[in-house]
Amino acid sequence: MANYKGERNRQFPSKISTTSFVKLYILHLLKEKSYYGNEIIDEIKARLNNKWEPSPGMVYPLLRELEEEGYVTGWWEEPDKRSIRRYKLTDAGYEHYKIILLQYKTIFEDSMSIIKSVLRDIYGIKY
């Protein structure tokens, strides 16, 4: 497990914030097709085997932030009602996605190593 800035990492078991994780997942999903906010929440929940889901209070502000940064573009399905806003990834968003995808890979691998070590050592689970 890597030390960053010469300091001990005290966050366990992952060194990635929930917000950063959800941002990565949003960009990953939008790489495949357009979604609206609740679809993103449902899709993340399904892909994580219903073990966890991001809150709307996290997803919607992130979508607005990503749109302001030019990483996603949004449009109203029914402009008169303004009830469902769909999003898709922009070219700049795809480039940003590729960068953070590489940045976070080692963090996820470190987290997996920690979890496997705990399961092996404490619970006797063999891999």
N, C-alpha and C positions, 0 to 999 in steps of 0.2 A: 504494500500500500504506500503510495507516494505521499511525501510531506510537501506541502505547498508553502512557499515563502519561508521555509525553514521552521515552520511552526507545526505543532502537533494538531492533527485534525480531531476535534472533539465531537463532531456530528456523527451519529451512528444510526443505521448502517450505511447510509448513502451520503455522498458529499455533494449531491445536487439538490437544489431547492425544489419544492413542489411546483412553484411557478415556472421554473426553467424546464422541468419535466413536462408540464402540460403544454408549454409553448412549443417544445420539440414535437410532442405528439400531435398538436394542432397542425403544424406545418407538414408533418408526415402524412396525416390524413388528407389535407388539402392538395397534396402532391398527386393523389389518386383521383379525386373528383371534388366537385363543390359540395359544401355542407352548410347547414345553418346551425346555430349554437346548440340547441337541444340534440340535434343529430350527432354532433361532435361528442357531447357528454355521453349519449347512449352508445356510440361506437367505441369510445375508450373503455367504458364499463364492460361491454361485451368482449373486447379484445383482452381485457384483464380478468376474464372469467368471473365477472360479477363480484370481484373481491374488493374493488375500489372504484370510485368515480370522482371526477373533479366537480366542484360546485359551480352553479351558474354564476355566482359572485366572483369566481376566478376566470371562467371561460369568456364571458362577455367583455369584461375590461381588457383581457388579453387580445381578443379579436379586434376591439377598437384600437388598441395600441399597435397591433400588427398592421392594421389598415393605415393608421397615421404614418407609420414608418415606410409604407409602400410595399410591404411584404405580402399583403393580401389585398384583394379588391372585393368590395361588397356591393350588393344591389338588392333592392326590395323586390320580392316575388310579385307582390301586388302594391305598386307604388301608392295607390290611393289609401290603402289600409295601413301600410307600413308595419305589418305584424311579423313577417318572416323575412329576415335578411340573410341571404345566401352569400357565401364567401368562396373565393378561389385563390390559388397561389399565383403570384406574379413571378416574372423572371427573376427579379431582385429577391423575392421571397425564396425561390428555389436555391439561389446562390447562398443566401443566408442559412437555409436549412442544411446545405452540404457542409458548411463551416461548423455549425454547432453539432451536427451529427458526428463529425470527427472529434470535436472537443470533448463531447460527453461519453464517447465510447469507453475510454479508459476508466472513467468514473463508474460506469455501470459494471465493467469487468471487476473493478476493485470491490464494489458492493456485493457482487455475486460471490466473489472469493471469500469475503467476510461471512456471508450467510452460510455458504457451504461448510466453512470451517466450524461455525457454531453448531450446525446440524450434525456434523460428523463428530465433533468433540463432546458435545453435551448430550445429544440424542442418539449417538451411535449409528447414524444413517450413513451408509457407504455409497460412494458415487463411483 
